[in-house]
Amino acid sequence: MEVKNKQQGIKVVGDVLDIVGGKWRGQILAHLCDNPKRFNELKTVLNRITSSTLTKELRYLEDIKMVERKVIQETPMVVEYRLTKHGMSIKDLIKTIVEWGLKHREIVFKKN
């Protein structure tokens, strides 16, 4: 698909930033790039996220078909999250963001 005009391109950038932006979504997706994670594993690696926020963000990512939820044990309930086939398409973008961040971090976060 080709960008028809600058305004459409800007809208697409906004749409992508809605998905990977914010405090948690990009980090959740980055953690799921390597392999599936259980809810508590995500909560641990994300450190300061609350259970309710993690649940809300995972539900959003499920709704837009980036992440799938799989119950792997009923009692006690164990739930695993993984990128969907569609979600796997974000891996290259995450890699590019990491590379850009490593290259420009000192400049962007340099204290005057």
N, C-alpha and C positions, 0 to 999 in steps of 0.2 A: 504494500500500500504506500502511496506517495502523498507527501504533504502538499496540499493544494495552495495554501497561503500561510503567511507568517502567523496569523491569528489561530489557525488550526494547529500549527506546530506548538504554539504557546499553550493551547488548551491540552494537548497531549502531554507536554512536560508537566503541567499541573496534575493531570490524571495519574501519571507515574509517581509523582512526589506524594500524592495522597496514599498510594500503596506502600511505598518504601520509606516515606517520611515519618515525622513524629518521633517520639522517644523510643518506641518499642518495635514497631512492625518490621523495620529493616533488620534489626538485631535478631528478631525471631526467625525471619526468613534466612538470614545468614547462618544461624545455628542449624537450621534444618537442611541447608545445602549439602552437608556432609553425610548425614544419615538421620533416620527417624529418632525422635526423642519423646520420652514420656513427659507428662505434664510437670511432674516434680523435678525432672532433670532440667527442663526449660526454666522453671522457677528458680532453681539453684544457680544456673549459669547467668541468668539475667539479674541476679542479686537483689536489687531493690524493688522489683516489680511485685505488686500485690496479686493475690490469687484472682481477685475479681477483675483486675485490669488484664491479666494474662488471659483469662477466660474470654473477656470481651474482645480482645485483639485476635485471639485464635478463631472466635466465631466470625468475625469480620473476614478474616483470611479464608475461612471455609466458604462463606457466602459468595466470595468472588472467585472461588474455585482455585485458589493458590495452594491451599493446605487441605488435607483430608484427615479426619479423625477416625481412629480404629480402636474399638474396645478389644483388648487382647486377653482380658481375664475379667470375669463377672464378679467374683467374690474373693478377696476385696477387689473392687473395680480398678483395673489398670488400663489407662488410655494412652495411646501412642499417636503422635502427630508426624506427618510426613508431607513433603511437597507432592502435589499432584503432577501429572505429566505436564499440564499447563504451568504449574508452579516452577517446574524445573527450568523453564525458559528464563527465569530471573537470575539464574546462576551466573551467566556472563555479565549481566549488569552489576551484580554484587561484586564480582571479581574486579570489574573496572572501577567501581567506587573505592574498593580497598586499595587498588594500585594508585589511584588519584590521591587518596587520603594520605598514603605513605609518602608520596612524592611532595605534597604540598602542606603537610601538617605543620612543619616548622614555621612556614611563612604565615599561614592562616592563624595559628594560635600563638604567634610570637608576641610577647609582652613588650610594650614600648618603654 
